[in-house]
Amino acid sequence: MKLLRPKYAVAALAILFCFTIQNIRAQVNTQDSLALVDLYDSTGGANWSNHTNWLTSKPVRTWWGIFLRDGRVVEIQLDRSVFNKNNSNNLVETIPSSLERLTNLKILCLNNNKLTGTIPSSIGNLLNLEKFFLYQNLLTGTIPAYLEPVHNLLSMMAINASTMNCRLVLSLRSQFFQSLLHLSSHAKHRSTT
């Protein structure tokens, strides 16, 4: 067996190292992956208008609507599909509480679907969440106070005129959450008098 010359051996090791680092970066955090699988299963993923690459051997970074940074899910955009003229991706049933595992999540867009039930309290554990869009679903209840701990929340849109007890688009920071709700209630009261 012939040994490589030292400079070729170093070059081969450098290439192997770069390839290994590239593969490590392409992987996703296990908890994030499990939360995504639960989202798929809980919302009828097999019947979504677009579920390209979901639950296949393809890397999570290629799953339609999922965006990663440093191996962590930072954005979920499952709000619309080019395959459906109704502009819905057909997510149904309830939002799973397991989304709380996505601790690096900054943007969650699930609007224009057929989600039912209430917003799970576990969403309040997503402390990096900045944008949260749920309008045009079949959700019930109110915008929950447990979202107050989400310190980075810049905007939240939860409009379901017929089912949800909130008809406003709220742009907010956590510390202003209560005052915005108070102001919106006050404005609604003024418009009816």
N, C-alpha and C positions, 0 to 999 in steps of 0.2 A: 504494500500500500504506500503510495507516494503522498508525502505531506505537502500542504500548501506552503508557499513562501510566506514569510511573515507579513509583507505588505498586502498580499492577496487575502491572507487569513483575516487581517484587520478589516479590509474592505467587505469581505463576506459577513463578518460579524456586524459591521455597521448596517449593512442592508438587512440582515436578519433582525437587528434591533429596531430599525425603522418600521419594518413590516409588523413586528410584534406590537409596537406602540400604536400603530394605525389600527390594528385589530382590537386592542384594548379600548381605544377611543370610540370605536364603532358599537361597542356593546352598551346596553342600557342597564341601569340599576334594577336589581331583581324586584324590589318592592314596587318600583314604577311599572315594570312589566306586568306584575300580578294585578295591579290596580287597573291597567288598561284592559287586560283580559276580562276582569270583572265588569268593567264598563261595557265592553262588547257583549258579554253574555247577558247582562242585566237590562240592556236596552235593545234587544233583538238584532244584534249585529249582523247576523246572517241575512236579514231582510233590509239592511240599510241600502239606500240608493247607491252609495259609494262606500265600499269597505275594501278598497284596493290594498292588497298585501297584508291585511289584518289576519292574524293567526296563521300565517304561512311561515315558510322557512326563511323568508326575506327579513332583513334587519328591521327593527322597530323604527328606525329613522326613515324607512321607506313606507311606513303605514300611512294611509291617507289621513290628513288632518292632524298628524302628530309632529311636533317640532322639539328637537333635543338641543341641549347645550351641555357639553362635558359629560355626556352619558346620562343626563337627567332630563325628564320631560319638563319643558318650560311653557309649552303652549298646546292646547287642544282646540282645534277648529273643526267641529263637526256640525256646523250650522247650516250648510247648504250643499247642494250637489248639482253639478252641471248635467247630470243624467236624469234629473227630475224636473219637469216643467213647473211644478208647484213650488220649486225652490226649497224643498225640504230634503233632509237626508233620512227621514223616517225613523229616527230614534223614538222608541216607545217605552212604556212602563216607567219606572222610577230611576232617579239619579242615585247611583250606589254610594253608600257612605264610605266605601273603600277609597274613594278619590282623595281622602285625607292623607294617604300614603305618598301622594305626589307633592312632597314638601317644597320642591323648587318651582312648582307651577305658578306662572305669572298671569296667563291668559286662559280663560275657560269660556268657550263659545259653544253653547248648546241650543241657541235660539232657532226658531223656525222648524221645530220638530213636533212630536206628539208625546212629550214627556208628561207624566201625571204624578200625582202625590204632592208632597211638600219638599222644600229645599232641605236636604239633610243637615242636621246640626254639625256634622263633621266638617262641613265646608268652612266653618269658623276656625278650624285648625290650620288652614292653608295661609300661613302668615306672610307668604310672599305674593299672594294673589293681588294683582293690580286691576285686572279687568274681568268682569263676570257678566256674561250675557245669557239671558234665559227667555227673552220675550218671544211671543208667538208659540207658546206651548200650552198645555192643558193643566198647568200647575194650580194648586189650591193653597189657601192660607195667606199669610202675610210675609213681607220681607222680614226675616227673623232677626231679633236683637242679637243672637249669638254671632252674627257677622261682624259685630263691633270689634272683636279682637283682631280682625284682619287689618292691621295697621297700614299696609301699603295700598289698600283698595282705593283706586282712583276713580273708577266708574263702575256702576252697576246698572244694568238695564233689565228690569223685570216687569214687563208690561203684559198683562193678560186681562184686558178690560172686563171680560165676562167672568173670570174665575179667581183672579188673584186680587187681594185687597191692596193693590197699589197700581195707580194709573200714571205714575210719573217716571221719567227717566232721571235717575239720581246720579249726579256727579259728586263724589264725596271723598273725604278723608275720614278715617275712623273717628278722630276727635270731634268731627262735626256731624257725625251720624245722627245723634239724637236731635241736634238743633235743626238739621235738614228735615227730619221727619216732622218736627214740631212746626217748622215754617210751612211745609207742604200742607199739613192739616189745617193750619191757620188760613192759608190762601184758599183752600177748598171751602172752608167755613165762610170766608168773606164773599166768595163768588156765589154762594147760595143765599146770601142775605140781601 
